[in-house]
Amino acid sequence: MSGRTSDEALRRMLEARSVAVVGASGREGSVGRQTLVELLEGGFGGEVFPVNPRYDELLGLRCYPSLAALGRPVDLVVIAVGNAGLEDALRGAAEAGAASAVIFASAYERPRKGVPPLSARLARIAREHGMAVCGANCMGFVNLERNLRACGFYEPKDLEPGPIAFISHSGSAFSAMLHNGRGLRFNLAVSAGQELVTTAADYLRYALSLDSTRAAALFLETVRDPEGFREALRRAEERDVPVVVLKVGREPLTKELVLAHSGALAGEDGAYEALFEAHGVLRVRSLDEMADTLALLVAGRRAAPGGLASVHDSGGERALLIDTAAEVGVPLARISEETSARMAELLDEGLPPVNPLDFWGTGKDAPAVVTGCVRALLDDPAVGALAFCVDLTTEDHPETGYIGMAEEVYPGTSKPMAMLSNLSSAIDREDVRRLYRAGIPVLEGTRTGLLAFRHLFELRDHRALPPLAEPEPAPAEVRERWRARLSSGEPLGELEGLALLSDFGVPAVPARRASSLEEAAGAARELGFPVVLKTAAPGVLHRSEVDGVRLGIGAEEQLAAAYADLAARLGPTVTVARMAPPGVELHLGIVRDAQFGPLVMVAAGGVLVELLADRKLGLPPLDEPRARRLVDGLRIRPLLDGVRGRPPADVDALVRALVRLSALALDLGDLLDALDANPVICGPEGCVAVDALVIRRA
């Protein structure tokens, strides 16, 4: 972890009033020269000090031989030198009293035995002197509210400040966003690089201190300050500032976690899924999706209750939207008969007054038809937002065309409304600029535009959650007893795993251990037939993989035959458990993430658990509304409502079990690597865990 940069050092970096450029140069195309150009042509009103002993003057400014020659400390030192000169340059900045630095170079050097890496040495210098550092291996930052451009590469000079803060681990993404031609404007954009000491959490914390920040966007490879990042996300929720994240770098599963199904399902990305779910972060998969989502968010309107309405001038493109909405999970509004009647009065004969709406018939009285239908849809209580779906090709007379229609309707509603074009390369950029001047967002793709609406609905639903109600803790005696047991160094068997679940309020089937047929028969009589017989052979973690389970044993003769088979192949020790009532097989689990701690999971269960990979993860604690969101997010969720004549399952019981599992994760998660309850049978009579695997933390 990089540690946390102080607010004062961070402010003096991002709001610097004096900047020294070490490695300033007069050579065209050099980073040292471009850094000066960006500062001066970007309108920076503070002091700029070029530093290079080879020059007396650069771009009309006196050039100093060293930082010491300045005779005074500066807020920010931009280090525009190669790797070989970084350590001396940063040490010189620190000794001269600089509050912060930007490091463009990669901070790489060949490993030397007994010598810490260059990046570690640079970080140590910065920490010892309380400096903020942007980089290494970055493109710097721009604070457009302060006209401060601490970057060594060309960026457009006509950038205006706006409501978006953008923080990126990708320098190319940083520059691409600043070059966008669609009206997205930024108050702050940071290319964070390696984050030697100053992290995305620090930049996000600063951005949230600005009144102008209405949305934050992050391009992340990892999170180097997990707790600081969570604190920043909590602050974003408090301020109602949406956070949009493009998280890249999904890595292979770590070896220690794949012993349990929970670990295999969570993978390296599960913690981020849980983190983003907990704090209402909107996760995007591409920069285009990020741009469309930001365009919709910073328009300032939040989705009303209901689904999406859309209007089209093409039946084919309407069908495209319907297909894509189903694919990406955007609900379409079910409009009222009154709304349909209002539209029917306007539409040409033969055009059905439905949502999504194809309004194009003869083209007669098009402005009245289109604006009237759009108003009717926006007035419908079932419509939470509206997409005006037309390809924004050049209009000869935009004031009377679709643009004029949108400009007429938009001020008359408080609901979100956006122009959605299906082909970004066909869009007329001047028309886009006109729409943005009117405050109307433009979405530049069918899929990315619909995903942006989905994120708008997700934000609405997350913000509607009640304050988190932490689950009631387990009794202190239970907690301390199990902490002592998990700390003992001895592995836990299935029976103890089921007992652990039961003690924390997760229902589990009664079960007994047996080492002979006589003991197995006695356990079956005590529990009551039908029963399940499972091998308890040491070292077998997943019994189905060794054909070690026999279900639905209804009599002692069946029990004897099943026991003989298991004992001959896998040994005499078995578990006898009461047969659970029929229901849907699910998987509940806990897995520990190295950065964010224990995660709680609900998934499709049974022997196909990893093949289906249908799972949702949450950060404990969970309450019932948040646990229900996880359950409702499963692809198998409709099975719980009953299909093909089967009765519906008790979903409330499953939700309560998930809440209790989150309490277990809070109390014992630091002592666990993983816990599997698989399967958990959820039926009309409730839910019950029928198997348990506990892997202690090594």
N, C-alpha and C positions, 0 to 999 in steps of 0.2 A: 504494500500500500504506500502511496506517495506521501501521505500525511496531509494535513489541512493547512492551506495558506491563510494567513491572517487577513481580516477584512481590510485593514489599513494598507497592507502591501498590495492586495488585490486592487483596491481603489486607486492607489498611486500608479499602478501599471495601466489599468484600463481607462483611467481619466488623467493620464500624465499631462503635465504642463511643461515639462522639460525633457527632451529626448536627445541622447547621444547615440551616434551611429558609429560603432567600432568596425573598421573595415570599409568606411565610406570610400567611394571611388569615382573617378571621372570617366572611367571606361564604359562606353556604350554597351548595353546588354548585361552588365554586371549586376549582381544582387546589391552590391554596395552603392551603386549609382541609383538603381531603381528605388531603393529604400528612401533615399533623399527625395526623389521625384514624387513618390507617393505621399510623403509628408507635406511637401511644399505645394504641389498641385492639388492635393486633397483639401487644402484650405486650413491646415493646422495653424492655430493662432498662438501656440506656445513657442518656446525656445528650441532650436535645433542646433546641435553641435556635431559636425563631422569630426571623426577621429581617425587620422592616418598620418604617420610621420612623413610620408612621401609627398604630401600636398600642403600648400600654404592656404589655398582657397578652393572651394568647391561650390558650384552653382550660386556664387555670390555670397557664400558664407565663409567665415574664417574657419580653417581646419586646424585641429589641435594634434600635437604629436602623441598624446596619451590622455587617458581619463584624468590622471593626476594633474596634468597641466591645466585642466579646467579650473581647479582651485575651489570647487564646490560640488556637492552631490547633486545628482539628477534623479528624477522620478523613474526614468526608464532608459535602459541601455539596449539598443538593438545590435546584436552581435552577428555581423555579416562576414564571418571568416570561416575557413575550413576547419575540419575536425582537429587538425594538429594544433591550431591556435585557440581552441575553445577554452581549455582549462585556464590558461593564462589570462584570457580575456574576461572570463567570468570572475576569476579571483580579483582581477584589477577592478572590475565593477563593484564587487563586494567591498573591497578595501577603500574604494572612493566613496562609499556610502550610498550607492544606488539602491533604490527600493525594489527594483525589478529588472527583468531582462527578457528578451526574445532571442531564442537560439534557432536559426534556420537549419544548420548542418545536422547530420544524422547522429553525431556523437558515437560513431563507431571507430574502434581501433582493434587491431589484432590482439587476441588474448595474450597476456604475459603472466607467466607463473608467479604467484605471490602478489600480484598487483590487481587491485579492484578494477572493474571495467570503468571506462571513461564516464559512462552515464552515471555510475554510482558516485564517482568522485565529484562530478558536477552537482549532483543532488546534495551531496554532503556540504559543499561550499554554500549552496543556496540556503539550506536549512540552518546552518550555523549562523548565518547573517540575516535570517528572517526574510529572505527575498521571495517574491513571486517570480515564477519563470514560465513563460509560454514556450513549449517545445520540450526537448529538441525535436528535430526532423519535422518541422511545421512550416506553414506559410505566414504565421503571425496572426494579427487580428486587426479588425477595424471597429472603431466606435464612432458611428456616423452622427450620433448626437453631439459628439465633441469634435467632429472633423479630424479625428485621430486615426491615421492609417499606419500601423506598425507592421508593414508587410514589404517584402522585397520583390514582388512580382506585380505585373500590370493588373490593375482593376479599373473598371469604368470610373470616369471622373464625375459623371453626372448623377451618382447615387444619392438618393434622398433618404433621410432617416424614416423609419417606419416602426411597426408594432411587433416585429418578429425578432427573437434572439435565436441565433443559429450557432451551435457548438459542434465541431466535427473532428473526428480522428482522421478523416481523409482530407488532405490538402486540396485535391482535385475537386471534391464535392464542395468544399468551402468556396473555391473560386467559381465553380459552376453556378452555385446559388446566387452569388453576387452578380453574375452575368445574365441572370434570368431576364427574359424579355416579356414577362407577363404581369408586371406590376407588384410582385412580391418585394416588400421593402423591409429593411432590418435596422434596428437600433444598434445591435451588436452582432458581430460574426467573428468566431474564433476558430482558428485551425490549431487544435490543442496538441497535436503530435504525440510524443512519447509521455507527456505529463510527468516530467522528472520530479516535480514537487507540487505543481498546481494542476488540479484535476477538473474534469467535467463538472463534478459536484460543486467546486468553487465557482466556476464560471456561471453555472445555473443559479447558484445562490445570489451572485451579484446581479444577474439579469432579473431575478424576481424582486430585487430591491428597487428596480426602476418602474416608475408609474406607467411608462410607455409600453411595457412588455405586455402584450395581449395573447401571445402564444410563444412557446419555446419549442425548438426543433433540434434534435440531436442525431448525429451519425456516429454510432458507437461500435467499437470493437470489443471493449470490455469496460468494467467499472472498477477503478482502482481505489476508491474510497467508498465501500458499500454503505456504511452507516451515514456518512455525509451525503451520499446520493439519496438515500431514503429520506433524510431530513429535508433535502431540497424538494423532493417530490411531495412530501407532506405540506411544505410551504406553498407549493404550486396549487395544491387542492384548497388550502385555506384562502388563497387569493383568487381562486377560480380561473387560473391560467392553464389552458390545455397544454399538455406536453406530448409532442409527436416524436417517436423514436424509430430510426432505422438501425436495427441491431444486426451486425454481420459477424461472421466468424464462428459458425457452428462446428464444433470439433468432435472427433470420435469419442465414444463413451469411455469413461475412465474405468480401469480394470476393477477397482475395488467396489464399484457400484453395480456391476452387472451380475454379481452373485444373487441379487434380488431383482425380481421383476420391476419393482418400483424404481430402482436405479437405472435399469435399462430403458424404461419408458421415459423417465425424466431427462436422461441424457445431459449434455452440457448446457442445453438451452432452457431446461425446465425452470431454473431459478429465475431467469428473466421473464418467462411467461407468468410465473407466480408474482414476481415483483410488479410487473406492469398491470396485472389484474388487480392487485391490492390497491394501487394508487390511481387507477383510471388512466394509465398511459395508453396512448393510441399508437399501436405498432403498425408501421408500414413496411412494405417489402421492396420498394423502389423509390428513387428520387422523384420520379413523375407522380407517384402516389402521394409522396410527401408534399409536393408542390400543390397538387389539387386539394389535399386536405387542409393545408395552411391557407389557401385562397378562400376556402369555405369558412374556416374558423375565424379568420381576422375580419371577415365581413361583419362580425359581431352579433349575429343572430343565433340563438340556440334552438334546437329542434323542439317543436311542440309535441304533445302526445300524438301517437299514430304512426303511419307509415309514409312512404314516398308516393307522390303523384308526379306524373310526367306528361308533357304534351309534345307532339311530334308532327312533322309535315311529311312523314314517310311511314308507310305500313311496314316496310322491311326493317327500317331502323327501330321502329317500335318493337318488333319481334326480337331484334338484337338486344334491346334493353331488357325485355322480359326474361330472355334466356340468361343474360349476364347477371341480372339482379338475383335470380334463383341460385346461380353458381356462387356468388360472393356473399349471399346471405342478407340482402337488403329487402325488408318487408315492403310490399306494395299496399297502399291504402285501399281499404274497401269502402268506397264512397256510398253516400246515402241515395235513396230514390229521389229526394229533393234536388240533390246536386245533379243527378243524371237528367232530371226534367229541365233544369235551367240550361244545361248544355244542349239538350235536344232541341230547344227552341232556337238555338243559334246555328247548329250544324246543318250542312247540306243533307238532303235526304239520302239515306243509305249509310251514313256514318254513325256507328254505334256510340252513344254517350257513356263511355266507360273509362276506367283508369287502368293502364296508361291510355292516353287519348291520341288518336290520329285525327287531326282537325282538318286536313287538306282535302277539299273536294274540288269545286270549280274555281276556287280562289276569289269568288265574289264576296265583297265586304270583308276581306280577310282581317283587317285590323279589329273590326268589331267582333268578329267570330273568335279570334284568338284571345284578345284581351278579356272578353266576356267569359270564355271557358276557363281561362287561368284564374280569374277572380272567383268563379264558382268553386273551383277545386280548392283554392286557398281558404275559402270560407268554410269548407267542410271540416267538422271536428275530428274526422278520422285522418286528416292529412297533416303530417308533422313537418313536411318540407316539400318543395316542388323543384323539379328539374325541367327547364325549358330546353328541349333537346332538338337543336337544329345545327347543321353544319355552318359554321361562321365564315362562309366564303364571302368575298367582297360584294357588298350591296351598293347598287348605284345610288340609292336614296335611303340611307340607313335610318333617317328620321321617320320615314313612313314604313319601313320594313320591320324585320324582327327586332332589331335593336331599339327602334322607337317604341315598339309594343312593350318590350321589357322595361324600358325607361318609364313608360306610362304606368305600368302595373306595380312595379317594385315599391314605390313609396307608400302604397296603400295597404301594405301588409307588414306585420311584424315577424312573419314566419320566414325561415330561410328559403331563399330562391336563388338558383344559379343557372347560368347558361351552360349547357353541356354539349360540346362538339364531339363528334365521333372520330374525326381525323385531324390530329393536331397540325399536320403539315399543310392542311388546306385553310387554316384560319388566317383571316386578315388581321394583321397586328394593329393596324390603326383602329379597327373596330373594337379589338380587345381593350386598347387604351381608353376608348370612349366609354366602354362599359365599366371599366374600373373607376373612371372619373365619376360615374354615376353611383358608385358603391356596389355595383353588381359583380359578384365573383364569376369567373369563367373557368370551367373545368375542361381539360384538354384531352379527353379520351373516355370511351364508354366504360371500360373496366375501372380505370383509376378514378374517374368521376363518381361512379357508383360506390366504390370503396370509400371515397371521401364522405359521401352521405352516410354510409354505414358507420364510419367513425363518429359522425355527428350524432347519430342515434345512440351509439355506445357511450359517448360522453354524457348525453342526457340521462341514460339509465344509470350510469355510475353515480352521477351527482344526485340522483333521486334516492340513493340508498340512505337508510337512517344511520345515525352515528353508530360506530362499532360497539357492540355489547360483548365484552369478553366473556367466554364461557366460565361457568362456575368451576373453581379448581377442585381437583380430587382431594379427599381428606389428607391431612398432613401425614398421618400414619401410613397411608397407601403410598404416597409419594416417596417418603423416606425409605420404606421397605424396598421398593423397586429400584430406587437409586443405589441402595446398598447391594442389591442383587446384581444389577448391571455392572457395578464397579468391581465385582468379586473376581473377574477374570475367567469364570466358567461360562461356557456357551449355554444358551437357553434352548430347550426342546420345544416341541409343538404344544404340549400341554401347558407349559409355563407361558408360552406366547398367548394362548387362548385365555389363560387366567389373567395375564397382564391387560389384555383388551377388556375383559369383563370388569376388572377392578376400576378401570377408568370410564366405564359406562358404555362401552361398545359391546352390544350383545354377542355372545359366543356360544356355540353348542356345547353341552356337557360332553366330556370325553374322559376315558380312562386308559391307562397304560397296562399292557399285558405281556407276559413273556412265555405263556404256554396256552394251549387250547383251553384248558380248564379255566384259566384266569380270563381269557377272552370271552368264553361263554358266560362266566359269572358277571362280567362287566356288561354284556349285552342284556342279560336278564334284568340287571339293576337299572340300566338306562331305558330299556324297553325297545323291542323291535318295531320298525326296521332300524338297522344300524349301518354304519360305514366302517370298513376295516381298512387300515392304512399301515404300510410298513413304517417302522420307527428306527430303521437301520441307521447307525451313525454315519454321518457324512452325506446322506441323501437330502439335498435341499429341496428338490422339486420331484415329488413322488410320481407324478404322471409321466415323467420322462423315463422312469424305469418300470412302468406298468405296475406301480405299487399301491393302487387304490381299487377297492371293490365297493360298489354302491348298492344300496337297496337290499341288503341282506335281511330276509324276513323270517328266517327260522334257523334253529341250531344246526340242522343238517347242511344248509348253505354255508353257515359260518365255518363249519369244520372243513368243508372243501376249500373255501377261500383261504382259510388260515394255512392249510397244508401247502397250498401253492406259494403263498408269500413266504412262509418260513423256509421252504426248500430253496427258493431263489435268493432271498434277501435277508434271511435270519429270523429268529423266533420272536423278536421284540416288535410289537405292533401297538397301534392306537385304535381303540374302539370308541366311536362317537355316535351320538344320536343322529339319525337321518333328518336333515333339515326339510321343512316343507318346500314344495316346488316354488320356483320364482325365477327372476332374472339374475344371472350371475354377474357380479361386479367385483371390482378390486379396490380395496382401500389400502393406502400405504403412506409411509413416511420415508423420506430420503434426506440425508444431510448434504447440503451444498457447502463447499469450502468457503465461499464468500458470504452467503446470506443465511446460513444456518439451516435448520430443518424446514422441509417443505411437506405439505400434505397433499395427497393425490387421491382422486377418484377416477376409475377407469372401467372400461369393459373388462370383465373378468373371465375366469375359467382357463382352459388350456390354450386358448387363442389370444391370450392377453397381449403378448408382444407383437403378434402378427397383425392384430387389429390396430394397435397403437392409438386407440381412442381414449384420450385421457385429458384431464384438466388438473392443474396444480394451483395451490394457494399458499400464501404465507400465513402461518398462524400468528395470532388467534383468528379463528373464524366464528362468526355468529350465524344464525339460521339464514338471514337474507343472503349473505355472501356464500355460504355453503350451497344454498339452492342455486345460485348463479353458476357455480361449478357443475353441479348435476345437470342443470338445464343446458349446459354447453356441450354435453356429450352427444355424439352422433346416434348412439343407441337410446337416447332419451325417450323416443316414442314407444319403445318396448315396455317401458314402465307404466304407460297408460293402458296397456292391454291391447293385444292384437289377435286377430283370428279367434275371437270368442273367449280369450283368456281374460280373467279379471284384472283390474288395475292393481299395481303394487302400491305398497304404503311408502310413498316418496317421502313423507314427513319423517318416518322412522329412519330412512337412509340419511336424510339431512341431519337429524339429531346425532346419528352415529358419526358423521363426518365432523360435526362440531366437537364431540367428545374426543375424537382422534386428534383434533387440533390442540385440545387441552393436554393430552398425553405428550404431543410433540413439544409443547411449551415446557412441560415439567421434566421430560426425560430426553429431549432431542439432542442435548449435548453428549449423551452417552450412547447414542445409536448411530450406526451408519445407515441402516435401513430396517424397515418393518413392512412385511407383506401380510395383509389379511386377504387371502385369495383362495377360493371365491368367498364373497359375501353374498348370500342369497337374499334377494329382496322380493317379497311376495305380498299378498293381501294381508297376511298376519304380522307383517313387520319385516325386519331384516336381521340376519344373524351371520356371524363369521364362522366358517366351518374349517378353516385352516389358518395357521399363523406361522410365519417365519420371522425370527428376530436375529439381526446381525449387530452385535455390539460394536461400538467404536473401538478400533484398535488402539 
